[in-house]
């Protein structure tokens, strides 16, 4: 029974350690995406994408049955 208590204590300690390292990395900006915003302006949007979305929403409204 003593070994289970020891293993649980070690497991919780390691989990808290990993959580602390993860939080530290988040605060230091380790996971910030600095590449995508600079490349996003190089790709064009599909022409008529706003019109396509509007027509698709109208089509989906027609498929619904009103009671």
N, CA, C and O atoms as a GROMACS GRO file, in nm:
protein
  268
    1UNK      N    1   0.082  -0.119   0.000
    1UNK     CA    2   0.000   0.000   0.000
    1UNK      C    3   0.087   0.125   0.000
    1UNK      O    4   0.047   0.228  -0.054
    2UNK      N    5   0.202   0.116   0.059
    2UNK     CA    6   0.293   0.231   0.065
    2UNK      C    7   0.348   0.267  -0.072
    2UNK      O    8   0.374   0.384  -0.099
    3UNK      N    9   0.368   0.166  -0.158
    3UNK     CA   10   0.422   0.192  -0.292
    3UNK      C   11   0.321   0.268  -0.377
    3UNK      O   12   0.360   0.351  -0.459
    4UNK      N   13   0.191   0.240  -0.358
    4UNK     CA   14   0.088   0.311  -0.434
    4UNK      C   15   0.088   0.459  -0.398
    4UNK      O   16   0.078   0.545  -0.485
    5UNK      N   17   0.100   0.488  -0.269
    5UNK     CA   18   0.106   0.628  -0.225
    5UNK      C   19   0.228   0.697  -0.283
    5UNK      O   20   0.220   0.812  -0.326
    6UNK      N   21   0.340   0.628  -0.286
    6UNK     CA   22   0.462   0.684  -0.342
    6UNK      C   23   0.447   0.710  -0.492
    6UNK      O   24   0.487   0.815  -0.542
    7UNK      N   25   0.389   0.615  -0.565
    7UNK     CA   26   0.371   0.631  -0.709
    7UNK      C   27   0.273   0.744  -0.742
    7UNK      O   28   0.296   0.820  -0.836
    8UNK      N   29   0.166   0.755  -0.665
    8UNK     CA   30   0.070   0.864  -0.688
    8UNK      C   31   0.136   0.998  -0.660
    8UNK      O   32   0.115   1.094  -0.734
    9UNK      N   33   0.214   1.007  -0.555
    9UNK     CA   34   0.283   1.132  -0.522
    9UNK      C   35   0.381   1.171  -0.632
    9UNK      O   36   0.387   1.287  -0.671
   10UNK      N   37   0.456   1.075  -0.681
   10UNK     CA   38   0.552   1.103  -0.790
   10UNK      C   39   0.477   1.143  -0.916
   10UNK      O   40   0.519   1.234  -0.986
   11UNK      N   41   0.366   1.076  -0.947
   11UNK     CA   42   0.288   1.107  -1.067
   11UNK      C   43   0.231   1.248  -1.061
   11UNK      O   44   0.238   1.322  -1.159
   12UNK      N   45   0.176   1.285  -0.948
   12UNK     CA   46   0.120   1.419  -0.933
   12UNK      C   47   0.230   1.524  -0.940
   12UNK      O   48   0.209   1.631  -0.999
   13UNK      N   49   0.345   1.496  -0.883
   13UNK     CA   50   0.457   1.590  -0.889
   13UNK      C   51   0.504   1.611  -1.033
   13UNK      O   52   0.529   1.724  -1.074
   14UNK      N   53   0.515   1.504  -1.108
   14UNK     CA   54   0.556   1.515  -1.249
   14UNK      C   55   0.450   1.589  -1.330
   14UNK      O   56   0.484   1.670  -1.416
   15UNK      N   57   0.323   1.561  -1.304
   15UNK     CA   58   0.215   1.630  -1.376
   15UNK      C   59   0.218   1.779  -1.348
   15UNK      O   60   0.201   1.859  -1.440
   16UNK      N   61   0.238   1.818  -1.224
   16UNK     CA   62   0.246   1.960  -1.188
   16UNK      C   63   0.369   2.023  -1.252
   16UNK      O   64   0.364   2.139  -1.294
   17UNK      N   65   0.478   1.950  -1.259
   17UNK     CA   66   0.599   2.000  -1.323
   17UNK      C   67   0.574   2.026  -1.472
   17UNK      O   68   0.611   2.132  -1.522
   18UNK      N   69   0.512   1.932  -1.541
   18UNK     CA   70   0.482   1.951  -1.683
   18UNK      C   71   0.384   2.066  -1.705
   18UNK      O   72   0.398   2.144  -1.799
   19UNK      N   73   0.285   2.078  -1.618
   19UNK     CA   74   0.190   2.188  -1.628
   19UNK      C   75   0.260   2.323  -1.608
   19UNK      O   76   0.229   2.420  -1.677
   20UNK      N   77   0.352   2.328  -1.514
   20UNK     CA   78   0.428   2.450  -1.491
   20UNK      C   79   0.515   2.487  -1.610
   20UNK      O   80   0.523   2.605  -1.646
   21UNK      N   81   0.580   2.389  -1.670
   21UNK     CA   82   0.663   2.415  -1.788
   21UNK      C   83   0.576   2.460  -1.905
   21UNK      O   84   0.614   2.552  -1.978
   22UNK      N   85   0.461   2.398  -1.922
   22UNK     CA   86   0.370   2.438  -2.029
   22UNK      C   87   0.322   2.582  -2.008
   22UNK      O   88   0.321   2.660  -2.103
   23UNK      N   89   0.284   2.617  -1.887
   23UNK     CA   90   0.239   2.753  -1.857
   23UNK      C   91   0.352   2.853  -1.880
   23UNK      O   92   0.328   2.962  -1.933
   24UNK      N   93   0.472   2.818  -1.842
   24UNK     CA   94   0.588   2.905  -1.861
   24UNK      C   95   0.613   2.929  -2.011
   24UNK      O   96   0.643   3.041  -2.052
   25UNK      N   97   0.600   2.823  -2.092
   25UNK     CA   98   0.618   2.837  -2.237
   25UNK      C   99   0.508   2.923  -2.299
   25UNK      O  100   0.536   3.002  -2.390
   26UNK      N  101   0.386   2.910  -2.251
   26UNK     CA  102   0.277   2.992  -2.303
   26UNK      C  103   0.300   3.139  -2.271
   26UNK      O  104   0.275   3.225  -2.356
   27UNK      N  105   0.347   3.168  -2.152
   27UNK     CA  106   0.370   3.307  -2.113
   27UNK      C  107   0.490   3.368  -2.187
   27UNK      O  108   0.493   3.489  -2.210
   28UNK      N  109   0.587   3.287  -2.224
   28UNK     CA  110   0.706   3.340  -2.291
   28UNK      C  111   0.687   3.351  -2.442
   28UNK      O  112   0.777   3.400  -2.510
   29UNK      N  113   0.573   3.306  -2.495
   29UNK     CA  114   0.546   3.320  -2.638
   29UNK      C  115   0.602   3.207  -2.722
   29UNK      O  116   0.622   3.224  -2.842
   30UNK      N  117   0.627   3.094  -2.663
   30UNK     CA  118   0.684   2.980  -2.734
   30UNK      C  119   0.593   2.933  -2.847
   30UNK      O  120   0.642   2.889  -2.951
   31UNK      N  121   0.462   2.941  -2.828
   31UNK     CA  122   0.368   2.886  -2.924
   31UNK      C  123   0.303   2.992  -3.012
   31UNK      O  124   0.206   2.962  -3.082
   32UNK      N  125   0.355   3.115  -3.011
   32UNK     CA  126   0.300   3.220  -3.097
   32UNK      C  127   0.333   3.190  -3.242
   32UNK      O  128   0.444   3.150  -3.275
   33UNK      N  129   0.234   3.211  -3.328
   33UNK     CA  130   0.252   3.187  -3.471
   33UNK      C  131   0.294   3.317  -3.536
   33UNK      O  132   0.212   3.407  -3.555
   34UNK      N  133   0.420   3.328  -3.570
   34UNK     CA  134   0.471   3.450  -3.633
   34UNK      C  135   0.485   3.435  -3.783
   34UNK      O  136   0.510   3.534  -3.852
   35UNK      N  137   0.471   3.315  -3.835
   35UNK     CA  138   0.492   3.292  -3.978
   35UNK      C  139   0.366   3.311  -4.060
   35UNK      O  140   0.371   3.373  -4.167
   36UNK      N  141   0.253   3.260  -4.014
   36UNK     CA  142   0.130   3.262  -4.093
   36UNK      C  143   0.081   3.401  -4.130
   36UNK      O  144   0.044   3.421  -4.245
   37UNK      N  145   0.080   3.500  -4.039
   37UNK     CA  146   0.031   3.632  -4.080
   37UNK      C  147   0.112   3.695  -4.193
   37UNK      O  148   0.056   3.768  -4.275
   38UNK      N  149   0.240   3.669  -4.200
   38UNK     CA  150   0.321   3.728  -4.306
   38UNK      C  151   0.296   3.660  -4.441
   38UNK      O  152   0.317   3.722  -4.545
   39UNK      N  153   0.252   3.536  -4.441
   39UNK     CA  154   0.228   3.463  -4.565
   39UNK      C  155   0.083   3.476  -4.610
   39UNK      O  156   0.054   3.461  -4.728
   40UNK      N  157  -0.007   3.504  -4.518
   40UNK     CA  158  -0.150   3.509  -4.549
   40UNK      C  159  -0.181   3.612  -4.657
   40UNK      O  160  -0.271   3.590  -4.738
   41UNK      N  161  -0.108   3.725  -4.660
   41UNK     CA  162  -0.138   3.828  -4.758
   41UNK      C  163  -0.093   3.789  -4.898
   41UNK      O  164  -0.132   3.855  -4.995
   42UNK      N  165  -0.015   3.684  -4.912
   42UNK     CA  166   0.032   3.642  -5.044
   42UNK      C  167  -0.073   3.561  -5.120
   42UNK      O  168  -0.066   3.551  -5.242
   43UNK      N  169  -0.169   3.504  -5.050
   43UNK     CA  170  -0.269   3.421  -5.113
   43UNK      C  171  -0.397   3.501  -5.136
   43UNK      O  172  -0.445   3.570  -5.046
   44UNK      N  173  -0.450   3.492  -5.257
   44UNK     CA  174  -0.573   3.563  -5.290
   44UNK      C  175  -0.694   3.485  -5.242
   44UNK      O  176  -0.693   3.362  -5.238
   45UNK      N  177  -0.797   3.559  -5.206
   45UNK     CA  178  -0.925   3.494  -5.175
   45UNK      C  179  -0.989   3.452  -5.305
   45UNK      O  180  -0.964   3.510  -5.410
   46UNK      N  181  -1.072   3.351  -5.298
   46UNK     CA  182  -1.142   3.306  -5.418
   46UNK      C  183  -1.241   3.415  -5.460
   46UNK      O  184  -1.313   3.468  -5.376
   47UNK      N  185  -1.246   3.447  -5.589
   47UNK     CA  186  -1.340   3.550  -5.632
   47UNK      C  187  -1.484   3.505  -5.612
   47UNK      O  188  -1.520   3.391  -5.643
   48UNK      N  189  -1.565   3.595  -5.562
   48UNK     CA  190  -1.706   3.563  -5.541
   48UNK      C  191  -1.731   3.478  -5.419
   48UNK      O  192  -1.838   3.417  -5.408
   49UNK      N  193  -1.637   3.471  -5.328
   49UNK     CA  194  -1.657   3.385  -5.212
   49UNK      C  195  -1.770   3.436  -5.124
   49UNK      O  196  -1.844   3.357  -5.065
   50UNK      N  197  -1.786   3.568  -5.113
   50UNK     CA  198  -1.895   3.623  -5.033
   50UNK      C  199  -2.030   3.594  -5.099
   50UNK      O  200  -2.127   3.562  -5.030
   51UNK      N  201  -2.036   3.604  -5.232
   51UNK     CA  202  -2.160   3.576  -5.302
   51UNK      C  203  -2.196   3.428  -5.292
   51UNK      O  204  -2.314   3.393  -5.279
   52UNK      N  205  -2.097   3.343  -5.297
   52UNK     CA  206  -2.121   3.199  -5.288
   52UNK      C  207  -2.177   3.163  -5.151
   52UNK      O  208  -2.268   3.081  -5.141
   53UNK      N  209  -2.124   3.223  -5.047
   53UNK     CA  210  -2.173   3.194  -4.913
   53UNK      C  211  -2.318   3.238  -4.897
   53UNK      O  212  -2.398   3.169  -4.834
   54UNK      N  213  -2.352   3.353  -4.954
   54UNK     CA  214  -2.490   3.401  -4.944
   54UNK      C  215  -2.586   3.309  -5.018
   54UNK      O  216  -2.694   3.277  -4.968
   55UNK      N  217  -2.547   3.266  -5.138
   55UNK     CA  218  -2.635   3.179  -5.215
   55UNK      C  219  -2.649   3.042  -5.150
   55UNK      O  220  -2.755   2.980  -5.157
   56UNK      N  221  -2.542   2.993  -5.087
   56UNK     CA  222  -2.550   2.865  -5.018
   56UNK      C  223  -2.643   2.874  -4.898
   56UNK      O  224  -2.716   2.779  -4.870
   57UNK      N  225  -2.640   2.986  -4.827
   57UNK     CA  226  -2.728   2.998  -4.711
   57UNK      C  227  -2.873   3.006  -4.756
   57UNK      O  228  -2.962   2.955  -4.687
   58UNK      N  229  -2.900   3.070  -4.870
   58UNK     CA  230  -3.036   3.075  -4.921
   58UNK      C  231  -3.083   2.936  -4.963
   58UNK      O  232  -3.199   2.900  -4.940
   59UNK      N  233  -2.994   2.858  -5.022
   59UNK     CA  234  -3.030   2.722  -5.062
   59UNK      C  235  -3.062   2.637  -4.940
   59UNK      O  236  -3.156   2.558  -4.941
   60UNK      N  237  -2.983   2.652  -4.834
   60UNK     CA  238  -3.007   2.571  -4.715
   60UNK      C  239  -3.138   2.612  -4.648
   60UNK      O  240  -3.203   2.527  -4.586
   61UNK      N  241  -3.178   2.739  -4.658
   61UNK     CA  242  -3.305   2.781  -4.601
   61UNK      C  243  -3.422   2.719  -4.677
   61UNK      O  244  -3.526   2.690  -4.618
   62UNK      N  245  -3.406   2.700  -4.807
   62UNK     CA  246  -3.514   2.643  -4.888
   62UNK      C  247  -3.534   2.495  -4.857
   62UNK      O  248  -3.643   2.442  -4.878
   63UNK      N  249  -3.430   2.429  -4.808
   63UNK     CA  250  -3.440   2.286  -4.781
   63UNK      C  251  -3.510   2.256  -4.649
   63UNK      O  252  -3.546   2.141  -4.623
   64UNK      N  253  -3.531   2.357  -4.567
   64UNK     CA  254  -3.596   2.334  -4.439
   64UNK      C  255  -3.747   2.335  -4.456
   64UNK      O  256  -3.802   2.412  -4.534
   65UNK      N  257  -3.812   2.248  -4.383
   65UNK     CA  258  -3.958   2.237  -4.389
   65UNK      C  259  -4.015   2.316  -4.273
   65UNK      O  260  -3.979   2.293  -4.157
   66UNK      N  261  -4.105   2.410  -4.303
   66UNK     CA  262  -4.168   2.486  -4.196
   66UNK      C  263  -4.296   2.416  -4.152
   66UNK      O  264  -4.371   2.364  -4.234
   67UNK      N  265  -4.318   2.415  -4.023
   67UNK     CA  266  -4.433   2.344  -3.968
   67UNK      C  267  -4.539   2.442  -3.925
   67UNK      O  268  -4.644   2.402  -3.876
   0.00000   0.00000   0.00000
